[in-house]
Amino acid sequence: MRAATLVAMTETMDPIRTELERHDCWFPSTDRVARRPDVTAFKQTARLQQSKWREAQGYPKGRSQGGGRLSDNGSRLAPVEPLGGDFRNFLSSPAIRAAVTHRSSSEAKAAERGQQFNETRLRQDLLSSMPMCFNLFGELHGDPERLTRFGKELGLDRPGLEVRFEHSPGRRVLEFTNDGTAFDVALFFGEPDGPRTVVGIETKFHEHALKESAPDAVSRMPRYAEISERAVADGILKPGWQGLLNTELQQIWRDHLLVLSMLQHPSGLWDEGLYVLVHPQGNPSFAEAGARYRDEFLADDSTFAVKTVEELLDYGVLHSPEVEREFRNRYLW
């Protein structure tokens, strides 16, 4: 059989693979999800979208390790120096770039003890939800008025105070969840000298919900159980929350527990709280996981919400119109 005929047959049989390979983003071991062709299709499309966006900007592609070798990766940026001056992964907004600069500063890093803050992922991984979080919420940073307006869209009536990216009130601290859990971004509302409202946000983009191993019975579960049982007594969680252990809902529960631990804190600093899971409308994995967690394990969902990226953009307060168009062009299709 002639080579040209074989190529034509291959393209006819698997046009998606051909397109992904053309843009250096065919990664089946990462993007294929067993028995979930809808999730696979979303992940592949998201990767392709980022590669095409990179090409449109004229940015060189990066490389990644896979199968024991380095290969071209269209959904990564080639490294440049200095790393801290690289803003290619971010929208053109000065406020967003200022938020990145602030969070990458030595002062901000020192304030977040025990953090795992990966600058390479932040600057070079186009698919990562970490830079997407800055691109989505970065214009709220340093703008209390805009933060207040966004809070009203979430049903909050307190003034905006501050925005903290990759934030935890205390990693591996027994007063909270005694682990490394942190919010992708935390929004604070209230008066500087009064009780506060915390909105802890987890953003998802290309990821899908994965099962987690059950927490360690000695180092993790006692504190998780303490927070959860108090939440049951407060009418927030349903009895039988143990049924989510070792499932794809476990990460959502652990993130929610961090907000609940703040509300339960004896200082009384936080008297209102909300955990928000944010994902693109097209990501069926987290849409389903969020709905399951709410329906199966919550007795009261006043401290939990699931929002699509599209819903948040439609509020019209996260970006200037020009930057919103940039965001939609890059992340949505």
Helices and strands as residue ranges (DSSP letters): H 3-13, H 15-22, H 28-31, H 37-57, E 61-66, E 69-77, G 83-85, H 94-103, H 106-111, H 119-124, H 129-137, G 138-140, H 144-153, E 160-167, E 183-190, E 196-203, H 221-233, G 241-244, H 250-263, E 270-279, H 284-297, E 304-308, H 309-314, H 321-331
